[in-house]
Amino acid sequence: MAVHESHRWRIGEPPPPIRAHSLVKHKALGEYLRRYVAALTQDPRVDKLTLTIIDGFAGGNVYTDAKSGDQRPGSPSIILDALKAARTEAQSRRTKPFVLDDYYIFVEKDTEAFHFLRETISTSEHGKRIGDTIQLVQGDFCDHVGKIIEFVRARAGGEHAILIMDQCGYSQVPFMSISSIFGSLKKAEVILTFAVGFLIDFLGVKYANGPAIRRVGLDIDMLTNIDKTDKNWKLRIQIDLRRDLEEKTGAPFSTPFFIRSKDSNRDLWLVHLSKHYKARDVMMEIHWENTNSFAHYGRPGLNMLGFDPDKALFESSQIWLPGFYFDDTAKDLAFDAILQELPKYMTDSKRDMVNVHTLLAEISNDTPATAAHIWEVCRQLAAEGEIEIRDKTGHTLRKRGPRSDSDVVYKARQMRLFKFGR
Ligand SMILES: C[S@@+](CC[C@H](N)C(=O)[O-])C[C@H]1O[C@@H](n2cnc3c(N)ncnc32)[C@H](O)[C@@H]1O
């Protein structure tokens, strides 16, 4: 697939122009990394975090702002600066020294882009780390993924790793590579981009890119059923491609939302894959903080992509216009929907009680809401007498909603028995 102008670095020429969706992507990436470190270092007793960040499609690390002519950083610099800020933040919450044992691997295939990458990092404040805790690798990410996994596994102090796979289109990241990452590294997360508009266009040209897609492991037959003239094609991507991705990569948690773009050919699907609902929740918070930058085309409550995809497609075209853009309207929609659906979920699951941790692990992958939103709904349901929330001992009533993951939510009927028995 041809490299787009916005990702072509040529020696002797100015860096490529930065596109609006790259700015959103970079902002989300930087914020995610800061929050990730904050979440893992929340407990002030944690005095060290070992972390490896791999940018598998690093690019030339510099762009031109078409309006001002100024230079803008690429993902490697965004990553290094975000982690520097995260280290300072973690230290500021402690009196004892905090160690961020951070290591970076930046992989770039294209010779000229790699030249820009090396130049920009060498001349930055991080330059002295090259060859020590920053490795610059010129080559194909897929050829290096095995060695990268081994390297992370061998690092003393843990397997915390974030792999960023910001491919140019849709065909450079085989699902097998992601599944070997999740199969080998307990604490890995993957941030993956997909140019889905291009993908569907290519498929429209009678499997023109069939071999490339097969290599990636995408389900071509499923994808060829997606028609970009259908107004629900982005929801189909969320439903079908996400299912395919989760099954083939072995990542149980994912955020399958789009970076908004006026140009449908530039629709960028930003997927965060992880093994834990808390990691997913951190990424969900980034979506809500960047109001109007992301879009979801499914339902607003639980079961966001529907039990029955066809029904979800119908419902989404009926109700969620003009769209779910992680703004106040979206928040109200999500809150109202979960308020109605959560008691039913409890009833359907045939349980009288469930602790908050288990509940969130069960429902959070299928909602565009954050854990904080769900806690807010629990507070409201408790106020309305639909549920009762207590601490894990059962002795303390949480009138203002859950305070900890170990708190327990009781269904109304069980709640009455509970009171009666005391
Ligand atoms: C979308 S750009 C990356 C942009 C960069 N992540 C950023 O946000 O600033 C994708 C880059 O991946 C490189 N690339 C393409 N296929 C690759 C592969 N198989 N392995 C490593 N790099 C590759 C391209 O040369 C291009 O520079």
PDBQT file of the ligand as one rigid body, heavy atoms in Angstrom, charges set to zero:
ROOT
HETATM    1  C1  LIG A 501       1.542   6.024  10.467  1.00  0.00    +0.000 C 
HETATM    2  S1  LIG A 501       3.256   6.154  10.341  1.00  0.00    +0.000 S 
HETATM    3  C2  LIG A 501       3.799   6.278  11.987  1.00  0.00    +0.000 C 
HETATM    4  C3  LIG A 501       3.566   7.550  12.619  1.00  0.00    +0.000 C 
HETATM    5  C4  LIG A 501       4.121   7.657  14.002  1.00  0.00    +0.000 C 
HETATM    6  N1  LIG A 501       3.719   6.525  14.849  1.00  0.00    +0.000 N 
HETATM    7  C5  LIG A 501       3.629   8.908  14.633  1.00  0.00    +0.000 C 
HETATM    8  O1  LIG A 501       2.514   8.900  15.200  1.00  0.00    +0.000 OA
HETATM    9  O2  LIG A 501       4.331   9.918  14.591  1.00  0.00    +0.000 OA
HETATM   10  C6  LIG A 501       3.729   4.486  10.030  1.00  0.00    +0.000 C 
HETATM   11  C7  LIG A 501       5.248   4.311   9.899  1.00  0.00    +0.000 C 
HETATM   12  O3  LIG A 501       5.488   2.899   9.916  1.00  0.00    +0.000 OA
HETATM   13  C8  LIG A 501       6.515   2.598   8.976  1.00  0.00    +0.000 C 
HETATM   14  N2  LIG A 501       6.328   1.184   8.621  1.00  0.00    +0.000 N 
HETATM   15  C9  LIG A 501       5.513   0.643   7.687  1.00  0.00    +0.000 A 
HETATM   16  N3  LIG A 501       5.565  -0.707   7.713  1.00  0.00    +0.000 NA
HETATM   17  C10 LIG A 501       6.425  -1.008   8.717  1.00  0.00    +0.000 A 
HETATM   18  C11 LIG A 501       6.875  -2.240   9.261  1.00  0.00    +0.000 A 
HETATM   19  N4  LIG A 501       6.440  -3.414   8.778  1.00  0.00    +0.000 N 
HETATM   20  N5  LIG A 501       7.728  -2.209  10.311  1.00  0.00    +0.000 NA
HETATM   21  C12 LIG A 501       8.166  -1.030  10.809  1.00  0.00    +0.000 A 
HETATM   22  N6  LIG A 501       7.792   0.177  10.317  1.00  0.00    +0.000 NA
HETATM   23  C13 LIG A 501       6.927   0.181   9.295  1.00  0.00    +0.000 A 
HETATM   24  C14 LIG A 501       6.297   3.586   7.858  1.00  0.00    +0.000 C 
HETATM   25  O4  LIG A 501       7.509   3.808   7.140  1.00  0.00    +0.000 OA
HETATM   26  C15 LIG A 501       5.836   4.835   8.617  1.00  0.00    +0.000 C 
HETATM   27  O5  LIG A 501       6.911   5.655   8.921  1.00  0.00    +0.000 OA
ENDROOT
TORSDOF 0
